[in-house]
C-alpha cells in the first residue's frame, strides 16, 4: 500500500465516522447518510484496489482510472450543488414569507398616532372638488402588448 | 379631458434599515395634502434595523417591522401589502434616507389620480450632484436595460415611484434586494402597464450607502437572467 492510498483510506474512514455522528445527532437524514457512506466506501475501494477497476475503463472509453474518478466526482459535485441551490432557494422563500407574515400580523389593523396625515371629505357644504388636471404635458408610454384596464 | 373618481387613499411606503439619522425629517416633510387624494399615510418598514429607526417611525407612520433584514425588495413588498390591507388605492415608494424629496410626491402621483398612467417612475439628472461611481453605474444599468428589454428609461435605478393598486398586482416583484427597481420595470413592460416618467432632484447625503458596485453587478446579472426567463 502506498502512502497516498493510506491517506485516502484514512480520510475516507474519518469521513465515514463524521457522517455516522452527524446521523446520530440528526444533522443528516438517513437517506443522506447512506449516500455519503456509499461515497466514502467507493473512494476507499478505488484507493485500495485500483487494478480491479481497470475493467471498467475500457467500456467507458476512459483513458485512465483517475480520469474516471475525476469525471464521476465532478458530476456528483454538480448534482449536489444543484440540490443545495434548490434547498437554499426554498428556504429563502419560506423565510421571506414567514418574516412578512409576522411583521404584518404584529403591525395589526389599528392606525397609529398621526399616521394619516390628511383626510379630506367632500360633502354637503364643502367646496366642490377641483377638476382633475390632465397630464397633457407628460409623455405617456404604454408598454407591452396589452392595454391597462 | 378625462374625469376620474376622486377619493384615492395614498400610502407612502418607505423601507428603512438603520435610518435614524434622516427618517424623522423625511416623515415630517411629507405633504399634508395632495390633489386627488382623500388621505395620505406613511408606511415605514423597519427591515431589521439595529438603531432607533423603529422608535423614530412610531407615532409618525404606520410601522411594520421585519424580525430580520430581508432586503429592500422584500421590505417594499411588505409595505405595499400593509398598505393594501389598510385600504390604500395608490402607493408611492421612496427611500427613507432623504435621497428623495417629499415635495416631488404631488407631481409623482398626479398622473395616477388623473388616470393617465398606472406607474410613474421618477428620474434624476446624472450631474455633479451624483457621485461619479453612482453616475456611471446608473448610466450603465439604464442603458443595459434598454439594450436587453427594448424599453428606454432615463433612470432605471431611481427608487421613487408610484403606482395604483391594480398595477401593483402586475408589478408584484420577487426580488429581495436592490434588483427590485429593475424587476418592477420589466414586469411593467411585460404586463402592459402604462408608464410615465417625471424628473426629480438628485440628492446624495452619503456616497457610500445604498447600492454598491457589487450590487450593480448583481443587478446586471439579474437583468440577464430575466432576459432569458419569461418574467411575468
Contacts between the chains, C-beta under 8 A, distances in Angstrom:
chain1	res1	chain2	res2	distance
A	92	B	176	7.6
A	95	B	68	7.7
A	95	B	70	7.5
A	96	B	70	5.7
A	96	B	74	5.5
A	96	B	176	6.4
A	99	B	66	5.1
A	99	B	67	5.6
A	99	B	68	6.1
A	99	B	70	5.7
A	99	B	74	7.5
A	100	B	66	7.6
A	100	B	70	7.8
A	100	B	74	7.1
A	100	B	77	7.0
A	100	B	78	4.8
A	100	B	81	6.9
A	102	B	67	5.9
A	103	B	45	7.4
A	103	B	64	4.8
A	103	B	65	5.6
A	103	B	66	5.2
A	103	B	67	7.2
A	103	B	78	5.6
A	103	B	82	8.0
A	104	B	64	6.4
A	104	B	78	6.7
A	104	B	81	6.2
A	104	B	82	5.9
A	104	B	85	6.8
A	106	B	65	6.9
A	107	B	62	6.8
A	107	B	63	6.7
A	107	B	64	4.4
A	107	B	65	7.5
A	107	B	82	6.0
A	109	B	85	7.0
A	109	B	86	7.6
A	111	B	41	7.5
A	111	B	62	6.5
A	111	B	86	7.5
A	112	B	58	6.8
A	112	B	59	6.5
A	112	B	61	7.4
A	112	B	62	5.8
A	112	B	63	6.8
A	113	B	59	4.9
A	114	B	59	5.9
A	114	B	60	6.1
A	115	B	41	5.1
A	115	B	42	6.3
A	115	B	60	7.3
A	115	B	61	5.5
A	115	B	62	4.8
A	116	B	39	5.3
A	116	B	40	7.3
A	116	B	41	4.8
A	117	B	30	6.2
A	117	B	31	7.6
A	117	B	32	5.2
A	117	B	33	7.8
A	117	B	39	7.5
A	117	B	40	4.6
A	117	B	41	6.4
A	117	B	42	7.3
A	118	B	32	4.6
A	118	B	33	4.5
A	118	B	37	7.9
A	118	B	39	6.3
A	118	B	40	5.5
A	119	B	38	6.2
A	119	B	39	4.6
A	120	B	33	6.6
A	120	B	37	7.9
A	120	B	38	5.4
A	120	B	39	7.5
A	121	B	38	7.1
A	122	B	6	6.9
A	122	B	7	7.9
A	129	B	6	5.3
A	130	B	35	6.6
A	131	B	1	7.7
A	131	B	3	7.4
A	132	B	2	7.8
A	132	B	3	6.5
A	132	B	4	6.0
A	132	B	6	7.3
A	132	B	35	7.4
A	132	B	36	6.0
A	132	B	113	6.1
A	132	B	114	5.0
A	133	B	35	7.6
A	133	B	110	6.8
A	133	B	114	6.3
A	134	B	1	5.3
A	134	B	2	6.0
A	134	B	114	5.5
A	134	B	116	6.8
A	135	B	110	5.9
A	135	B	111	4.6
A	135	B	114	5.5
A	135	B	116	4.8
A	135	B	117	7.5
A	135	B	196	7.2
A	138	B	111	6.0
A	138	B	116	7.3
A	138	B	117	7.9
A	138	B	196	5.2
A	138	B	197	7.8
A	138	B	198	6.7
A	139	B	196	6.4
A	139	B	197	7.1
A	140	B	111	7.7
A	140	B	116	5.8
A	140	B	117	6.3
A	140	B	194	6.7
A	140	B	196	5.3
A	141	B	194	7.2
A	141	B	195	5.2
A	141	B	196	6.4
A	141	B	197	8.0
A	142	B	192	7.5
A	142	B	194	5.0
A	142	B	195	7.8
A	143	B	151	5.9
A	143	B	188	6.1
A	143	B	189	4.5
A	143	B	192	6.7
A	143	B	193	6.4
A	143	B	194	7.4
A	143	B	195	5.7
A	144	B	188	7.7
A	144	B	189	5.6
A	144	B	190	5.8
A	144	B	191	6.1
A	144	B	192	3.7
A	144	B	193	7.0
A	145	B	192	6.3
A	146	B	191	7.5
A	146	B	192	3.2
A	147	B	192	6.2
A	147	B	194	7.9
A	148	B	118	5.0
A	148	B	166	7.7
A	148	B	167	7.3
A	148	B	192	6.0
A	148	B	193	6.0
A	148	B	194	4.8
A	149	B	166	6.4
